[in-house]
Amino acid sequence: MTILLDPTSERVPAERVRAERLPTLVGQTVGLLDIAKMRGDLFLDQLETRLAGEGAKVIRYKKPTFTKPAPIDLRHEIAEQCDAVVEALAD
């Protein structure tokens, strides 16, 4: 069993259903979202190399600032273009 901890200060954490894994990365488009924190791009550089090696097409995105949620237009763009997304957190 995997336990995921929510780093927010919510008193009652929201229950979320985990998305199903892609059966394969070959031919899939994976978005990498840089939240604009220091060194997050270094993590994503390494991840991009690994994903491409597994046959995934990788598209990079970046939020304008880490202090606010991603703009709605950016979220829609990612949802339309990608089969999966990884958000880089550098804390």
PDB file of N, CA, C and O in Angstrom:
ATOM      1  N   MET A   1       0.844  -1.178   0.000  1.00  0.00           N
ATOM      2  CA  MET A   1       0.000   0.000   0.000  1.00  0.00           C
ATOM      3  C   MET A   1       0.890   1.242   0.000  1.00  0.00           C
ATOM      4  O   MET A   1       1.869   1.306   0.744  1.00  0.00           O
ATOM      5  N   THR A   2       0.555   2.216  -0.823  1.00  0.00           N
ATOM      6  CA  THR A   2       1.294   3.463  -0.896  1.00  0.00           C
ATOM      7  C   THR A   2       0.508   4.550  -0.187  1.00  0.00           C
ATOM      8  O   THR A   2      -0.694   4.697  -0.409  1.00  0.00           O
ATOM      9  N   ILE A   3       1.176   5.308   0.662  1.00  0.00           N
ATOM     10  CA  ILE A   3       0.546   6.431   1.348  1.00  0.00           C
ATOM     11  C   ILE A   3       1.151   7.705   0.786  1.00  0.00           C
ATOM     12  O   ILE A   3       2.369   7.881   0.816  1.00  0.00           O
ATOM     13  N   LEU A   4       0.316   8.588   0.279  1.00  0.00           N
ATOM     14  CA  LEU A   4       0.754   9.874  -0.236  1.00  0.00           C
ATOM     15  C   LEU A   4       0.380  10.946   0.777  1.00  0.00           C
ATOM     16  O   LEU A   4      -0.757  10.993   1.245  1.00  0.00           O
ATOM     17  N   LEU A   5       1.324  11.798   1.113  1.00  0.00           N
ATOM     18  CA  LEU A   5       1.066  12.878   2.061  1.00  0.00           C
ATOM     19  C   LEU A   5       0.837  14.171   1.303  1.00  0.00           C
ATOM     20  O   LEU A   5       1.534  14.457   0.329  1.00  0.00           O
ATOM     21  N   ASP A   6      -0.121  14.941   1.738  1.00  0.00           N
ATOM     22  CA  ASP A   6      -0.452  16.221   1.131  1.00  0.00           C
ATOM     23  C   ASP A   6       0.283  17.316   1.899  1.00  0.00           C
ATOM     24  O   ASP A   6       0.054  17.494   3.095  1.00  0.00           O
ATOM     25  N   PRO A   7       1.177  18.061   1.210  1.00  0.00           N
ATOM     26  CA  PRO A   7       1.965  19.066   1.927  1.00  0.00           C
ATOM     27  C   PRO A   7       1.230  20.366   2.218  1.00  0.00           C
ATOM     28  O   PRO A   7       1.820  21.287   2.783  1.00  0.00           O
ATOM     29  N   THR A   8      -0.024  20.464   1.855  1.00  0.00           N
ATOM     30  CA  THR A   8      -0.769  21.696   2.119  1.00  0.00           C
ATOM     31  C   THR A   8      -1.234  21.714   3.568  1.00  0.00           C
ATOM     32  O   THR A   8      -1.129  20.715   4.279  1.00  0.00           O
ATOM     33  N   SER A   9      -1.739  22.839   3.986  1.00  0.00           N
ATOM     34  CA  SER A   9      -2.174  22.966   5.378  1.00  0.00           C
ATOM     35  C   SER A   9      -3.680  22.749   5.541  1.00  0.00           C
ATOM     36  O   SER A   9      -4.295  23.276   6.468  1.00  0.00           O
ATOM     37  N   GLU A  10      -4.256  21.981   4.644  1.00  0.00           N
ATOM     38  CA  GLU A  10      -5.694  21.707   4.763  1.00  0.00           C
ATOM     39  C   GLU A  10      -5.955  20.879   6.011  1.00  0.00           C
ATOM     40  O   GLU A  10      -5.228  19.925   6.289  1.00  0.00           O
ATOM     41  N   ARG A  11      -6.966  21.233   6.746  1.00  0.00           N
ATOM     42  CA  ARG A  11      -7.301  20.476   7.959  1.00  0.00           C
ATOM     43  C   ARG A  11      -7.962  19.146   7.608  1.00  0.00           C
ATOM     44  O   ARG A  11      -7.803  18.154   8.319  1.00  0.00           O
ATOM     45  N   VAL A  12      -8.699  19.140   6.512  1.00  0.00           N
ATOM     46  CA  VAL A  12      -9.308  17.906   6.031  1.00  0.00           C
ATOM     47  C   VAL A  12      -8.851  17.730   4.578  1.00  0.00           C
ATOM     48  O   VAL A  12      -9.389  18.376   3.679  1.00  0.00           O
ATOM     49  N   PRO A  13      -7.870  16.868   4.349  1.00  0.00           N
ATOM     50  CA  PRO A  13      -7.351  16.702   2.986  1.00  0.00           C
ATOM     51  C   PRO A  13      -8.433  16.215   2.024  1.00  0.00           C
ATOM     52  O   PRO A  13      -9.297  15.418   2.389  1.00  0.00           O
ATOM     53  N   ALA A  14      -8.367  16.702   0.810  1.00  0.00           N
ATOM     54  CA  ALA A  14      -9.310  16.274  -0.219  1.00  0.00           C
ATOM     55  C   ALA A  14      -8.966  14.860  -0.651  1.00  0.00           C
ATOM     56  O   ALA A  14      -7.794  14.512  -0.795  1.00  0.00           O
ATOM     57  N   GLU A  15      -9.989  14.049  -0.855  1.00  0.00           N
ATOM     58  CA  GLU A  15      -9.787  12.690  -1.355  1.00  0.00           C
ATOM     59  C   GLU A  15      -9.734  12.754  -2.875  1.00  0.00           C
ATOM     60  O   GLU A  15     -10.621  13.327  -3.509  1.00  0.00           O
ATOM     61  N   ARG A  16      -8.697  12.167  -3.457  1.00  0.00           N
ATOM     62  CA  ARG A  16      -8.551  12.166  -4.907  1.00  0.00           C
ATOM     63  C   ARG A  16      -8.268  10.751  -5.381  1.00  0.00           C
ATOM     64  O   ARG A  16      -7.504  10.012  -4.760  1.00  0.00           O
ATOM     65  N   VAL A  17      -8.882  10.395  -6.465  1.00  0.00           N
ATOM     66  CA  VAL A  17      -8.631   9.095  -7.067  1.00  0.00           C
ATOM     67  C   VAL A  17      -7.383   9.219  -7.937  1.00  0.00           C
ATOM     68  O   VAL A  17      -7.267  10.149  -8.736  1.00  0.00           O
ATOM     69  N   ARG A  18      -6.455   8.284  -7.779  1.00  0.00           N
ATOM     70  CA  ARG A  18      -5.245   8.302  -8.593  1.00  0.00           C
ATOM     71  C   ARG A  18      -5.579   7.964 -10.035  1.00  0.00           C
ATOM     72  O   ARG A  18      -6.387   7.077 -10.310  1.00  0.00           O
ATOM     73  N   ALA A  19      -4.950   8.678 -10.944  1.00  0.00           N
ATOM     74  CA  ALA A  19      -5.134   8.396 -12.362  1.00  0.00           C
ATOM     75  C   ALA A  19      -4.486   7.052 -12.690  1.00  0.00           C
ATOM     76  O   ALA A  19      -3.486   6.664 -12.085  1.00  0.00           O
ATOM     77  N   GLU A  20      -5.073   6.355 -13.653  1.00  0.00           N
ATOM     78  CA  GLU A  20      -4.495   5.082 -14.070  1.00  0.00           C
ATOM     79  C   GLU A  20      -3.192   5.327 -14.815  1.00  0.00           C
ATOM     80  O   GLU A  20      -3.052   6.319 -15.529  1.00  0.00           O
ATOM     81  N   ARG A  21      -2.250   4.425 -14.646  1.00  0.00           N
ATOM     82  CA  ARG A  21      -0.982   4.509 -15.365  1.00  0.00           C
ATOM     83  C   ARG A  21      -1.211   4.245 -16.843  1.00  0.00           C
ATOM     84  O   ARG A  21      -2.109   3.493 -17.223  1.00  0.00           O
ATOM     85  N   LEU A  22      -0.392   4.869 -17.664  1.00  0.00           N
ATOM     86  CA  LEU A  22      -0.411   4.552 -19.085  1.00  0.00           C
ATOM     87  C   LEU A  22       0.154   3.144 -19.250  1.00  0.00           C
ATOM     88  O   LEU A  22       1.115   2.788 -18.569  1.00  0.00           O
ATOM     89  N   PRO A  23      -0.419   2.339 -20.138  1.00  0.00           N
ATOM     90  CA  PRO A  23       0.092   0.973 -20.305  1.00  0.00           C
ATOM     91  C   PRO A  23       1.519   0.941 -20.853  1.00  0.00           C
ATOM     92  O   PRO A  23       2.264  -0.005 -20.598  1.00  0.00           O
ATOM     93  N   THR A  24       1.894   1.968 -21.601  1.00  0.00           N
ATOM     94  CA  THR A  24       3.233   2.094 -22.162  1.00  0.00           C
ATOM     95  C   THR A  24       3.528   3.576 -22.398  1.00  0.00           C
ATOM     96  O   THR A  24       2.608   4.379 -22.555  1.00  0.00           O
ATOM     97  N   LEU A  25       4.788   3.927 -22.423  1.00  0.00           N
ATOM     98  CA  LEU A  25       5.166   5.296 -22.748  1.00  0.00           C
ATOM     99  C   LEU A  25       5.449   5.463 -24.241  1.00  0.00           C
ATOM    100  O   LEU A  25       5.506   6.585 -24.742  1.00  0.00           O
ATOM    101  N   VAL A  26       5.623   4.362 -24.940  1.00  0.00           N
ATOM    102  CA  VAL A  26       5.925   4.406 -26.367  1.00  0.00           C
ATOM    103  C   VAL A  26       4.797   5.116 -27.109  1.00  0.00           C
ATOM    104  O   VAL A  26       3.641   4.695 -27.057  1.00  0.00           O
ATOM    105  N   GLY A  27       5.148   6.193 -27.795  1.00  0.00           N
ATOM    106  CA  GLY A  27       4.171   6.937 -28.578  1.00  0.00           C
ATOM    107  C   GLY A  27       3.270   7.873 -27.780  1.00  0.00           C
ATOM    108  O   GLY A  27       2.430   8.559 -28.362  1.00  0.00           O
ATOM    109  N   GLN A  28       3.430   7.915 -26.464  1.00  0.00           N
ATOM    110  CA  GLN A  28       2.604   8.786 -25.631  1.00  0.00           C
ATOM    111  C   GLN A  28       3.266  10.163 -25.516  1.00  0.00           C
ATOM    112  O   GLN A  28       4.488  10.280 -25.601  1.00  0.00           O
ATOM    113  N   THR A  29       2.458  11.187 -25.324  1.00  0.00           N
ATOM    114  CA  THR A  29       2.966  12.537 -25.121  1.00  0.00           C
ATOM    115  C   THR A  29       2.890  12.856 -23.636  1.00  0.00           C
ATOM    116  O   THR A  29       1.820  12.813 -23.027  1.00  0.00           O
ATOM    117  N   VAL A  30       4.049  13.179 -23.064  1.00  0.00           N
ATOM    118  CA  VAL A  30       4.131  13.488 -21.642  1.00  0.00           C
ATOM    119  C   VAL A  30       4.540  14.952 -21.491  1.00  0.00           C
ATOM    120  O   VAL A  30       5.571  15.371 -22.017  1.00  0.00           O
ATOM    121  N   GLY A  31       3.734  15.719 -20.776  1.00  0.00           N
ATOM    122  CA  GLY A  31       4.050  17.112 -20.499  1.00  0.00           C
ATOM    123  C   GLY A  31       4.846  17.220 -19.216  1.00  0.00           C
ATOM    124  O   GLY A  31       4.543  16.549 -18.229  1.00  0.00           O
ATOM    125  N   LEU A  32       5.862  18.063 -19.230  1.00  0.00           N
ATOM    126  CA  LEU A  32       6.649  18.340 -18.035  1.00  0.00           C
ATOM    127  C   LEU A  32       6.427  19.794 -17.664  1.00  0.00           C
ATOM    128  O   LEU A  32       6.803  20.699 -18.409  1.00  0.00           O
ATOM    129  N   LEU A  33       5.811  20.013 -16.506  1.00  0.00           N
ATOM    130  CA  LEU A  33       5.463  21.360 -16.065  1.00  0.00           C
ATOM    131  C   LEU A  33       6.463  21.848 -15.022  1.00  0.00           C
ATOM    132  O   LEU A  33       6.538  21.311 -13.917  1.00  0.00           O
ATOM    133  N   ASP A  34       7.218  22.856 -15.385  1.00  0.00           N
ATOM    134  CA  ASP A  34       8.165  23.507 -14.479  1.00  0.00           C
ATOM    135  C   ASP A  34       7.382  24.583 -13.727  1.00  0.00           C
ATOM    136  O   ASP A  34       6.811  25.480 -14.348  1.00  0.00           O
ATOM    137  N   ILE A  35       7.353  24.500 -12.395  1.00  0.00           N
ATOM    138  CA  ILE A  35       6.553  25.464 -11.631  1.00  0.00           C
ATOM    139  C   ILE A  35       7.329  26.738 -11.313  1.00  0.00           C
ATOM    140  O   ILE A  35       6.858  27.581 -10.549  1.00  0.00           O
ATOM    141  N   ALA A  36       8.515  26.879 -11.899  1.00  0.00           N
ATOM    142  CA  ALA A  36       9.330  28.098 -11.785  1.00  0.00           C
ATOM    143  C   ALA A  36      10.031  28.239 -10.440  1.00  0.00           C
ATOM    144  O   ALA A  36      10.306  29.353  -9.995  1.00  0.00           O
ATOM    145  N   LYS A  37      10.320  27.116  -9.793  1.00  0.00           N
ATOM    146  CA  LYS A  37      11.157  27.153  -8.589  1.00  0.00           C
ATOM    147  C   LYS A  37      12.572  26.761  -8.979  1.00  0.00           C
ATOM    148  O   LYS A  37      12.789  26.043  -9.955  1.00  0.00           O
ATOM    149  N   MET A  38      13.524  27.244  -8.204  1.00  0.00           N
ATOM    150  CA  MET A  38      14.927  26.967  -8.512  1.00  0.00           C
ATOM    151  C   MET A  38      15.211  25.474  -8.611  1.00  0.00           C
ATOM    152  O   MET A  38      14.763  24.689  -7.775  1.00  0.00           O
ATOM    153  N   ARG A  39      15.939  25.103  -9.615  1.00  0.00           N
ATOM    154  CA  ARG A  39      16.434  23.760  -9.886  1.00  0.00           C
ATOM    155  C   ARG A  39      15.367  22.760 -10.304  1.00  0.00           C
ATOM    156  O   ARG A  39      15.682  21.593 -10.537  1.00  0.00           O
ATOM    157  N   GLY A  40      14.128  23.182 -10.405  1.00  0.00           N
ATOM    158  CA  GLY A  40      13.100  22.286 -10.924  1.00  0.00           C
ATOM    159  C   GLY A  40      13.415  21.882 -12.352  1.00  0.00           C
ATOM    160  O   GLY A  40      13.126  20.759 -12.764  1.00  0.00           O
ATOM    161  N   ASP A  41      14.011  22.805 -13.113  1.00  0.00           N
ATOM    162  CA  ASP A  41      14.360  22.518 -14.502  1.00  0.00           C
ATOM    163  C   ASP A  41      15.432  21.431 -14.590  1.00  0.00           C
ATOM    164  O   ASP A  41      15.445  20.659 -15.548  1.00  0.00           O
ATOM    165  N   LEU A  42      16.326  21.361 -13.608  1.00  0.00           N
ATOM    166  CA  LEU A  42      17.354  20.318 -13.610  1.00  0.00           C
ATOM    167  C   LEU A  42      16.733  18.938 -13.456  1.00  0.00           C
ATOM    168  O   LEU A  42      17.134  17.987 -14.128  1.00  0.00           O
ATOM    169  N   PHE A  43      15.759  18.838 -12.572  1.00  0.00           N
ATOM    170  CA  PHE A  43      15.031  17.584 -12.406  1.00  0.00           C
ATOM    171  C   PHE A  43      14.321  17.212 -13.708  1.00  0.00           C
ATOM    172  O   PHE A  43      14.370  16.062 -14.143  1.00  0.00           O
ATOM    173  N   LEU A  44      13.662  18.193 -14.323  1.00  0.00           N
ATOM    174  CA  LEU A  44      12.920  17.917 -15.551  1.00  0.00           C
ATOM    175  C   LEU A  44      13.843  17.564 -16.712  1.00  0.00           C
ATOM    176  O   LEU A  44      13.467  16.762 -17.567  1.00  0.00           O
ATOM    177  N   ASP A  45      15.037  18.139 -16.762  1.00  0.00           N
ATOM    178  CA  ASP A  45      16.004  17.761 -17.803  1.00  0.00           C
ATOM    179  C   ASP A  45      16.315  16.272 -17.728  1.00  0.00           C
ATOM    180  O   ASP A  45      16.334  15.577 -18.744  1.00  0.00           O
ATOM    181  N   GLN A  46      16.557  15.794 -16.517  1.00  0.00           N
ATOM    182  CA  GLN A  46      16.862  14.371 -16.325  1.00  0.00           C
ATOM    183  C   GLN A  46      15.653  13.498 -16.648  1.00  0.00           C
ATOM    184  O   GLN A  46      15.785  12.443 -17.269  1.00  0.00           O
ATOM    185  N   LEU A  47      14.497  13.941 -16.227  1.00  0.00           N
ATOM    186  CA  LEU A  47      13.278  13.183 -16.480  1.00  0.00           C
ATOM    187  C   LEU A  47      12.970  13.127 -17.973  1.00  0.00           C
ATOM    188  O   LEU A  47      12.546  12.091 -18.484  1.00  0.00           O
ATOM    189  N   GLU A  48      13.184  14.235 -18.666  1.00  0.00           N
ATOM    190  CA  GLU A  48      12.949  14.264 -20.114  1.00  0.00           C
ATOM    191  C   GLU A  48      13.828  13.234 -20.822  1.00  0.00           C
ATOM    192  O   GLU A  48      13.359  12.524 -21.712  1.00  0.00           O
ATOM    193  N   THR A  49      15.086  13.152 -20.434  1.00  0.00           N
ATOM    194  CA  THR A  49      15.990  12.177 -21.027  1.00  0.00           C
ATOM    195  C   THR A  49      15.493  10.758 -20.808  1.00  0.00           C
ATOM    196  O   THR A  49      15.501   9.941 -21.729  1.00  0.00           O
ATOM    197  N   ARG A  50      15.061  10.467 -19.587  1.00  0.00           N
ATOM    198  CA  ARG A  50      14.554   9.116 -19.268  1.00  0.00           C
ATOM    199  C   ARG A  50      13.283   8.791 -20.036  1.00  0.00           C
ATOM    200  O   ARG A  50      13.147   7.700 -20.590  1.00  0.00           O
ATOM    201  N   LEU A  51      12.341   9.750 -20.070  1.00  0.00           N
ATOM    202  CA  LEU A  51      11.073   9.508 -20.773  1.00  0.00           C
ATOM    203  C   LEU A  51      11.294   9.317 -22.266  1.00  0.00           C
ATOM    204  O   LEU A  51      10.697   8.429 -22.875  1.00  0.00           O
ATOM    205  N   ALA A  52      12.146  10.142 -22.858  1.00  0.00           N
ATOM    206  CA  ALA A  52      12.442  10.005 -24.290  1.00  0.00           C
ATOM    207  C   ALA A  52      13.087   8.652 -24.567  1.00  0.00           C
ATOM    208  O   ALA A  52      12.819   8.035 -25.598  1.00  0.00           O
ATOM    209  N   GLY A  53      13.923   8.196 -23.665  1.00  0.00           N
ATOM    210  CA  GLY A  53      14.550   6.881 -23.807  1.00  0.00           C
ATOM    211  C   GLY A  53      13.554   5.738 -23.750  1.00  0.00           C
ATOM    212  O   GLY A  53      13.809   4.653 -24.271  1.00  0.00           O
ATOM    213  N   GLU A  54      12.416   5.990 -23.111  1.00  0.00           N
ATOM    214  CA  GLU A  54      11.345   4.978 -23.033  1.00  0.00           C
ATOM    215  C   GLU A  54      10.361   5.093 -24.196  1.00  0.00           C
ATOM    216  O   GLU A  54       9.391   4.338 -24.266  1.00  0.00           O
ATOM    217  N   GLY A  55      10.608   6.044 -25.116  1.00  0.00           N
ATOM    218  CA  GLY A  55       9.770   6.171 -26.306  1.00  0.00           C
ATOM    219  C   GLY A  55       8.687   7.219 -26.229  1.00  0.00           C
ATOM    220  O   GLY A  55       7.830   7.277 -27.110  1.00  0.00           O
ATOM    221  N   ALA A  56       8.697   8.052 -25.199  1.00  0.00           N
ATOM    222  CA  ALA A  56       7.672   9.095 -25.059  1.00  0.00           C
ATOM    223  C   ALA A  56       8.087  10.357 -25.808  1.00  0.00           C
ATOM    224  O   ALA A  56       9.272  10.672 -25.923  1.00  0.00           O
ATOM    225  N   LYS A  57       7.095  11.062 -26.306  1.00  0.00           N
ATOM    226  CA  LYS A  57       7.316  12.416 -26.821  1.00  0.00           C
ATOM    227  C   LYS A  57       7.139  13.345 -25.626  1.00  0.00           C
ATOM    228  O   LYS A  57       6.163  13.217 -24.887  1.00  0.00           O
ATOM    229  N   VAL A  58       8.068  14.278 -25.425  1.00  0.00           N
ATOM    230  CA  VAL A  58       8.026  15.152 -24.261  1.00  0.00           C
ATOM    231  C   VAL A  58       7.815  16.591 -24.702  1.00  0.00           C
ATOM    232  O   VAL A  58       8.487  17.081 -25.610  1.00  0.00           O
ATOM    233  N   ILE A  59       6.874  17.261 -24.050  1.00  0.00           N
ATOM    234  CA  ILE A  59       6.630  18.687 -24.271  1.00  0.00           C
ATOM    235  C   ILE A  59       6.855  19.389 -22.938  1.00  0.00           C
ATOM    236  O   ILE A  59       6.322  18.972 -21.909  1.00  0.00           O
ATOM    237  N   ARG A  60       7.652  20.463 -22.965  1.00  0.00           N
ATOM    238  CA  ARG A  60       7.948  21.210 -21.739  1.00  0.00           C
ATOM    239  C   ARG A  60       7.040  22.434 -21.631  1.00  0.00           C
ATOM    240  O   ARG A  60       6.737  23.094 -22.625  1.00  0.00           O
ATOM    241  N   TYR A  61       6.616  22.720 -20.401  1.00  0.00           N
ATOM    242  CA  TYR A  61       5.795  23.884 -20.084  1.00  0.00           C
ATOM    243  C   TYR A  61       6.390  24.543 -18.849  1.00  0.00           C
ATOM    244  O   TYR A  61       7.093  23.901 -18.069  1.00  0.00           O
ATOM    245  N   LYS A  62       6.102  25.832 -18.678  1.00  0.00           N
ATOM    246  CA  LYS A  62       6.582  26.527 -17.481  1.00  0.00           C
ATOM    247  C   LYS A  62       5.540  27.530 -17.005  1.00  0.00           C
ATOM    248  O   LYS A  62       4.991  28.302 -17.791  1.00  0.00           O
ATOM    249  N   LYS A  63       5.279  27.501 -15.701  1.00  0.00           N
ATOM    250  CA  LYS A  63       4.406  28.507 -15.099  1.00  0.00           C
ATOM    251  C   LYS A  63       5.148  29.835 -15.026  1.00  0.00           C
ATOM    252  O   LYS A  63       6.374  29.842 -14.920  1.00  0.00           O
ATOM    253  N   PRO A  64       4.437  30.960 -15.081  1.00  0.00           N
ATOM    254  CA  PRO A  64       5.091  32.256 -14.961  1.00  0.00           C
ATOM    255  C   PRO A  64       5.702  32.482 -13.568  1.00  0.00           C
ATOM    256  O   PRO A  64       6.722  33.160 -13.443  1.00  0.00           O
ATOM    257  N   THR A  65       5.091  31.925 -12.542  1.00  0.00           N
ATOM    258  CA  THR A  65       5.572  32.100 -11.172  1.00  0.00           C
ATOM    259  C   THR A  65       5.109  30.925 -10.320  1.00  0.00           C
ATOM    260  O   THR A  65       4.051  30.351 -10.577  1.00  0.00           O
ATOM    261  N   PHE A  66       5.891  30.568  -9.311  1.00  0.00           N
ATOM    262  CA  PHE A  66       5.491  29.470  -8.433  1.00  0.00           C
ATOM    263  C   PHE A  66       4.471  29.909  -7.396  1.00  0.00           C
ATOM    264  O   PHE A  66       3.896  29.063  -6.710  1.00  0.00           O
ATOM    265  N   THR A  67       4.231  31.200  -7.264  1.00  0.00           N
ATOM    266  CA  THR A  67       3.359  31.691  -6.194  1.00  0.00           C
ATOM    267  C   THR A  67       1.875  31.600  -6.524  1.00  0.00           C
ATOM    268  O   THR A  67       1.031  31.817  -5.654  1.00  0.00           O
ATOM    269  N   LYS A  68       1.551  31.282  -7.772  1.00  0.00           N
ATOM    270  CA  LYS A  68       0.147  31.196  -8.179  1.00  0.00           C
ATOM    271  C   LYS A  68      -0.083  29.923  -8.971  1.00  0.00           C
ATOM    272  O   LYS A  68       0.858  29.368  -9.539  1.00  0.00           O
ATOM    273  N   PRO A  69      -1.325  29.451  -9.017  1.00  0.00           N
ATOM    274  CA  PRO A  69      -1.621  28.282  -9.853  1.00  0.00           C
ATOM    275  C   PRO A  69      -1.329  28.575 -11.322  1.00  0.00           C
ATOM    276  O   PRO A  69      -1.283  29.730 -11.746  1.00  0.00           O
ATOM    277  N   ALA A  70      -1.137  27.517 -12.078  1.00  0.00           N
ATOM    278  CA  ALA A  70      -0.915  27.684 -13.517  1.00  0.00           C
ATOM    279  C   ALA A  70      -2.128  28.379 -14.137  1.00  0.00           C
ATOM    280  O   ALA A  70      -3.266  28.086 -13.769  1.00  0.00           O
ATOM    281  N   PRO A  71      -1.891  29.291 -15.067  1.00  0.00           N
ATOM    282  CA  PRO A  71      -2.999  29.971 -15.734  1.00  0.00           C
ATOM    283  C   PRO A  71      -3.921  28.957 -16.429  1.00  0.00           C
ATOM    284  O   PRO A  71      -3.470  27.919 -16.913  1.00  0.00           O
ATOM    285  N   ILE A  72      -5.196  29.274 -16.465  1.00  0.00           N
ATOM    286  CA  ILE A  72      -6.188  28.350 -17.028  1.00  0.00           C
ATOM    287  C   ILE A  72      -5.865  28.002 -18.474  1.00  0.00           C
ATOM    288  O   ILE A  72      -6.056  26.856 -18.881  1.00  0.00           O
ATOM    289  N   ASP A  73      -5.384  28.949 -19.255  1.00  0.00           N
ATOM    290  CA  ASP A  73      -5.032  28.665 -20.648  1.00  0.00           C
ATOM    291  C   ASP A  73      -3.915  27.633 -20.730  1.00  0.00           C
ATOM    292  O   ASP A  73      -3.946  26.757 -21.594  1.00  0.00           O
ATOM    293  N   LEU A  74      -2.936  27.725 -19.849  1.00  0.00           N
ATOM    294  CA  LEU A  74      -1.835  26.764 -19.829  1.00  0.00           C
ATOM    295  C   LEU A  74      -2.354  25.383 -19.441  1.00  0.00           C
ATOM    296  O   LEU A  74      -1.943  24.380 -20.024  1.00  0.00           O
ATOM    297  N   ARG A  75      -3.246  25.325 -18.470  1.00  0.00           N
ATOM    298  CA  ARG A  75      -3.808  24.035 -18.053  1.00  0.00           C
ATOM    299  C   ARG A  75      -4.588  23.388 -19.180  1.00  0.00           C
ATOM    300  O   ARG A  75      -4.503  22.175 -19.377  1.00  0.00           O
ATOM    301  N   HIS A  76      -5.352  24.186 -19.927  1.00  0.00           N
ATOM    302  CA  HIS A  76      -6.104  23.649 -21.063  1.00  0.00           C
ATOM    303  C   HIS A  76      -5.157  23.159 -22.155  1.00  0.00           C
ATOM    304  O   HIS A  76      -5.380  22.104 -22.747  1.00  0.00           O
ATOM    305  N   GLU A  77      -4.109  23.920 -22.417  1.00  0.00           N
ATOM    306  CA  GLU A  77      -3.129  23.527 -23.430  1.00  0.00           C
ATOM    307  C   GLU A  77      -2.499  22.179 -23.079  1.00  0.00           C
ATOM    308  O   GLU A  77      -2.379  21.300 -23.932  1.00  0.00           O
ATOM    309  N   ILE A  78      -2.102  22.026 -21.831  1.00  0.00           N
ATOM    310  CA  ILE A  78      -1.511  20.758 -21.391  1.00  0.00           C
ATOM    311  C   ILE A  78      -2.519  19.625 -21.530  1.00  0.00           C
ATOM    312  O   ILE A  78      -2.176  18.551 -22.026  1.00  0.00           O
ATOM    313  N   ALA A  79      -3.746  19.847 -21.101  1.00  0.00           N
ATOM    314  CA  ALA A  79      -4.770  18.808 -21.172  1.00  0.00           C
ATOM    315  C   ALA A  79      -5.057  18.377 -22.608  1.00  0.00           C
ATOM    316  O   ALA A  79      -5.311  17.200 -22.864  1.00  0.00           O
ATOM    317  N   GLU A  80      -5.019  19.312 -23.533  1.00  0.00           N
ATOM    318  CA  GLU A  80      -5.299  18.990 -24.928  1.00  0.00           C
ATOM    319  C   GLU A  80      -4.126  18.297 -25.610  1.00  0.00           C
ATOM    320  O   GLU A  80      -4.339  17.477 -26.504  1.00  0.00           O
ATOM    321  N   GLN A  81      -2.899  18.604 -25.214  1.00  0.00           N
ATOM    322  CA  GLN A  81      -1.722  18.116 -25.934  1.00  0.00           C
ATOM    323  C   GLN A  81      -1.083  16.865 -25.326  1.00  0.00           C
ATOM    324  O   GLN A  81      -0.289  16.202 -25.994  1.00  0.00           O
ATOM    325  N   CYS A  82      -1.408  16.531 -24.086  1.00  0.00           N
ATOM    326  CA  CYS A  82      -0.655  15.486 -23.395  1.00  0.00           C
ATOM    327  C   CYS A  82      -1.519  14.323 -22.931  1.00  0.00           C
ATOM    328  O   CYS A  82      -2.698  14.479 -22.614  1.00  0.00           O
ATOM    329  N   ASP A  83      -0.889  13.147 -22.903  1.00  0.00           N
ATOM    330  CA  ASP A  83      -1.531  11.956 -22.352  1.00  0.00           C
ATOM    331  C   ASP A  83      -1.281  11.841 -20.853  1.00  0.00           C
ATOM    332  O   ASP A  83      -2.047  11.202 -20.131  1.00  0.00           O
ATOM    333  N   ALA A  84      -0.196  12.468 -20.394  1.00  0.00           N
ATOM    334  CA  ALA A  84       0.176  12.474 -18.978  1.00  0.00           C
ATOM    335  C   ALA A  84       1.008  13.720 -18.720  1.00  0.00           C
ATOM    336  O   ALA A  84       1.548  14.322 -19.647  1.00  0.00           O
ATOM    337  N   VAL A  85       1.107  14.102 -17.444  1.00  0.00           N
ATOM    338  CA  VAL A  85       1.896  15.289 -17.093  1.00  0.00           C
ATOM    339  C   VAL A  85       2.616  15.038 -15.778  1.00  0.00           C
ATOM    340  O   VAL A  85       2.102  14.366 -14.884  1.00  0.00           O
ATOM    341  N   VAL A  86       3.825  15.597 -15.682  1.00  0.00           N
ATOM    342  CA  VAL A  86       4.600  15.572 -14.445  1.00  0.00           C
ATOM    343  C   VAL A  86       4.862  17.015 -14.060  1.00  0.00           C
ATOM    344  O   VAL A  86       5.321  17.813 -14.877  1.00  0.00           O
ATOM    345  N   GLU A  87       4.567  17.341 -12.813  1.00  0.00           N
ATOM    346  CA  GLU A  87       4.800  18.687 -12.298  1.00  0.00           C
ATOM    347  C   GLU A  87       6.029  18.639 -11.405  1.00  0.00           C
ATOM    348  O   GLU A  87       6.077  17.855 -10.457  1.00  0.00           O
ATOM    349  N   ALA A  88       7.018  19.467 -11.695  1.00  0.00           N
ATOM    350  CA  ALA A  88       8.268  19.441 -10.939  1.00  0.00           C
ATOM    351  C   ALA A  88       8.166  20.328  -9.711  1.00  0.00           C
ATOM    352  O   ALA A  88       7.893  21.524  -9.814  1.00  0.00           O
ATOM    353  N   LEU A  89       8.387  19.739  -8.563  1.00  0.00           N
ATOM    354  CA  LEU A  89       8.455  20.474  -7.318  1.00  0.00           C
ATOM    355  C   LEU A  89       9.877  20.402  -6.809  1.00  0.00           C
ATOM    356  O   LEU A  89      10.458  19.317  -6.772  1.00  0.00           O
ATOM    357  N   ALA A  90      10.454  21.521  -6.416  1.00  0.00           N
ATOM    358  CA  ALA A  90      11.861  21.537  -6.035  1.00  0.00           C
ATOM    359  C   ALA A  90      12.077  21.713  -4.538  1.00  0.00           C
ATOM    360  O   ALA A  90      13.215  21.908  -4.110  1.00  0.00           O
ATOM    361  N   ASP A  91      11.054  21.653  -3.751  1.00  0.00           N
ATOM    362  CA  ASP A  91      11.217  21.851  -2.297  1.00  0.00           C
ATOM    363  C   ASP A  91      11.662  20.586  -1.615  1.00  0.00           C
ATOM    364  O   ASP A  91      11.847  20.573  -0.398  1.00  0.00           O
TER     365      ASP A  91
END
